[in-house]
Amino acid sequence: MSQHVQPETRSWSKRARGLLQFSALVFNPNRGRADLLYELASTDSYMTERTLYRNVGYWKDSPTTLDDACEALAKFAGEQLELGPNDRLLDVGFGYGDQDMDWMEKFGPREIVGINITRSQLEHATERVASRGMSDRISYQLAPATKLPFDDGSFDKVVALECAFHFQTREDFFAEAFRVLRPGGRLVTVDIVPLPYQNLGFFKRWMSSVGLYMWKTCKENVYGRDVYQDKLRSVGFDARVDSIRDQTLAPFARYTLDELQKPERLAKMNSAVAFMIATPAEIILDNPYGLMQLDYVLAVADKPK
Ligand SMILES: C[S@@+](CC[C@H](N)C(=O)[O-])C[C@H]1O[C@@H](n2cnc3c(N)ncnc32)[C@H](O)[C@@H]1O
């Protein structure tokens, strides 16, 4: 960046609001309050520019920006769902709605209904969908993943894009997804779990648990992909869970560390959010402190006919 160009800086009011939101996140011990995290990582505090996606992206075809990678992750999930024109889809944890508008354009499902617990995301997503003229086919409401306000068998597909680690508990969500799916319906999640077979000492476990707390990860959800698959099967799904870490978390971590070197990026972001993204990125790539290592999984789960 040229010496003469000053990076756009965050105003004092934004900084003050960020500080209040960060305090609320740190001091509210309720792990179910992931909305506190997403109010902090709000519209201007992530590394996407053209979109408002809030995931780590899918980097298999070497996209050059996080926006492109996030779109690729949504497309990948849509393909795994086998989304088609007859489907009524439930999107759990819809963020700012980007994936729903992308799915509507690419796969043309009959209807998408989204639920979320973050109020500002609901408001933004509802406006964005309206401005794209999609309100007749995409609708949103405020509700938790573990208490879905829908009838049994009322959806063909259910999806949760990088959010089930927050749900209190993920297992309760699996049972709810099973209930609202019709026989033969499909649930797809992409999700963050620990890598299997880690044997951490007390201090490293404790340090890791601080990170999980900051990311509002429900304690009961901390298990590896084999247990994930068993839990899906135990509620009745035919399920398969695979690691896609090398196409997601690892390249995202590299992108993050490069991006957070840029003064203009740092100037725009909330510094607490930057820290909360940079630390796991370092752990994913080098693990300098020997903390819990993360996996990123794709689960495809079919409700038997
Ligand atoms: C990492 S963001 C992913 C957003 C979006 N799916 C995407 O890929 O851009 C996690 C999302 O899960 C939502 N969320 C967290 N806990 C939830 C819960 N218990 N019920 C419903 N949504 C939840 C958050 O509000 C946020 O929108």
The ligand as a MOL file (V3000), in Angstrom:
LIG
                    3D

  0  0  0     0  0            999 V3000
M  V30 BEGIN CTAB
M  V30 COUNTS 27 29 0 0 0
M  V30 BEGIN ATOM
M  V30 1 C -20.4410 -19.5000 10.9880 0
M  V30 2 S -22.0280 -18.7650 10.7670 0 CHG=1
M  V30 3 C -22.4950 -19.4980 9.2100 0
M  V30 4 C -23.4970 -18.6600 8.4830 0
M  V30 5 C -23.8700 -19.1630 7.0940 0
M  V30 6 N -24.4170 -20.4990 7.1630 0
M  V30 7 C -22.6820 -19.1250 6.1670 0
M  V30 8 O -22.1740 -20.1950 5.7890 0
M  V30 9 O -22.2650 -18.0120 5.7950 0 CHG=-1
M  V30 10 C -23.0650 -19.6270 11.9520 0
M  V30 11 C -24.5290 -19.2770 11.8660 0
M  V30 12 O -25.2600 -20.1120 12.7700 0
M  V30 13 C -26.2360 -19.3210 13.4420 0
M  V30 14 N -26.5690 -20.0160 14.7040 0
M  V30 15 C -25.7600 -20.2120 15.7680 0
M  V30 16 N -26.3930 -20.8960 16.7260 0
M  V30 17 C -27.6350 -21.1710 16.2560 0
M  V30 18 C -28.7530 -21.8660 16.7730 0
M  V30 19 N -28.7210 -22.4250 17.9850 0
M  V30 20 N -29.8630 -21.9640 16.0180 0
M  V30 21 C -29.9040 -21.3990 14.7740 0
M  V30 22 N -28.8660 -20.7370 14.2290 0
M  V30 23 C -27.7440 -20.6090 14.9480 0
M  V30 24 C -25.5350 -17.9940 13.6140 0
M  V30 25 O -26.4170 -16.9610 13.9170 0
M  V30 26 C -24.8740 -17.8500 12.2480 0
M  V30 27 O -25.7850 -17.3510 11.3200 0
M  V30 END ATOM
M  V30 BEGIN BOND
M  V30 1 1 1 2
M  V30 2 1 2 3
M  V30 3 1 2 10
M  V30 4 1 3 4
M  V30 5 1 4 5
M  V30 6 1 5 6
M  V30 7 1 5 7
M  V30 8 2 7 8
M  V30 9 1 7 9
M  V30 10 1 10 11
M  V30 11 1 11 12
M  V30 12 1 11 26
M  V30 13 1 12 13
M  V30 14 1 13 14
M  V30 15 1 13 24
M  V30 16 1 14 15
M  V30 17 1 14 23
M  V30 18 2 15 16
M  V30 19 1 16 17
M  V30 20 1 17 18
M  V30 21 2 17 23
M  V30 22 1 18 19
M  V30 23 2 18 20
M  V30 24 1 20 21
M  V30 25 2 21 22
M  V30 26 1 22 23
M  V30 27 1 24 25
M  V30 28 1 24 26
M  V30 29 1 26 27
M  V30 END BOND
M  V30 END CTAB
M  END
